[in-house]
Amino acid sequence: MLSSRLSRASLLVAGLMLCASAWQAQAFETVIQVSPSALNIGSAGNVVTVHTEVPYGDVEVHSVYLNGVLIASSKADDRGNFVAKFDIDAIKTLNGLIIGGDNKLTLTGLTTYGEAFSGTDWVRVINILPRSR
């Protein structure tokens, strides 16, 4: 009888641990807004900025990527949410960008308590060279 109870208790604990690890492995989705909304390959911009709805203090900054490009810097917006900045040249040279079309950019990262998050936005990519004066 005692071994039967221990077996049931062991199964319960194992099941709870499995559920907890499965829950932690799933990323939560956040709304993001990428700026500029039209990325001009021919422009001389410096950064691509991504605004999130994740509190700034909850983000493990060095875990944040945009389509595989590591974050360059970050800050909090006026609501205390996380804002990420990426080198525009690294974004402009991503493989598979469709010039003249909409391109999916996905932000990924971890919170300070180890929870994964991600968010997606679409950006139009254009190639308009500036006029020389």
N, C-alpha and C positions, 0 to 999 in steps of 0.2 A: 504494500500500500504506500509506504513511504517513497519507494523508488518510483512508483507511478506518479506521485505528486511532484517529485523532483524532475521527472521527465517532462511533465506538462509545464512546469515552471521554466525549465530550460528552453522548451519550444516557444513559450510566450516571450521570454527575454530575447531569444534569437530573432523571432518575428518582429519585435519592436525595434531591434537594432537594424534589421534589414529595411524596415519602413523608414527609419530615421536617415539612413545613408542614402536611400533612394530620393528622399525629399531634399536632402542637401545637394544632390547631384544636379537637380533641375535648376536652370537659371530663371530668374524672374525677369519679365519684360518691363522695360521702362520706355516712356515716350521720349524721343530725342528730336532735336531740330538742328540740322546742319546748315552752317552759313559759311560761304555764300550758297544760295540755293541753285545758282548756275555757276559752274566751275569753268572758267575760261583758261584753256591750256596756254593761250597766247598772252595772258596777263602777267604782271609782275607782282602779284600778291605775295604775302608772307605766310599766312596761316589759314587753316580751315578750323572753324570753331564749332563745337558740338555742345549744345545746351541739353541738360537732362532734368529729370524730376527726382533725382536721387540726392538726399542731403549730402553736402560736401564732406562733412566729417565722417560719413559712413563709407567712403570710397578709399580703397587701397590704390593710391594714385599710380604706382609703378606697375600695376596689373592691367592698365587700360590700353586698348588697341582700337584702331579704326581700320577695318579690313586688313589686319596684320601689321599696320604701321603703329609703332610705339608712340605714346603720348609725348609731346614736347614740353608742355606746361599745363597748369590748371589753376582755377580760381573758383571762388564762390560767387554766384550772381546775387542780385539784391534781395532774393528770397532765401538765400542760403543753400541753393542747389548747386550741384557739381557742374562745372563748365570745363571742357577739355579742349586743348589747342594742339593741332598737328601741323607739321611742316608741310606747306602746300605743295612743294616740289615732290615730296614722297607720295602724296595723294595723286598728283597729276600723272605720275609714272606707274600707277597700279596696272598690273596686267589685266587686260580684258575691258578696259574702259571703252564705252561706245560714244564716240564723238558725234554729236547731233542727237543723242538719245538720253533717256533717263537711266541712271546707274544707281544701284542699291549699295548704300554704305551702312555697315553694321558696326556699332560700338559694342565692345565686350570688356568686362572687367570683373573684379571681385570686391566685395564689401570688406570692411575691416573685421567682420566676424565670419569671413570665408564663404559667403553666399555669392554665387555667380549672377551677373546681370547682363542683359543685352538690350539693344534698341536699334531700330532700323529706320532710315529715312532715304528718300530718293532725291538725287541731284542731277540736274541736266548738265551735260558736259559739252562745251562749245570750244571752237578754236577761231577766235577773232583776233587778228594781230592789230596792235594799236597803230594809228596813223602817225607817220613821222611828220615833224613840223619843219 
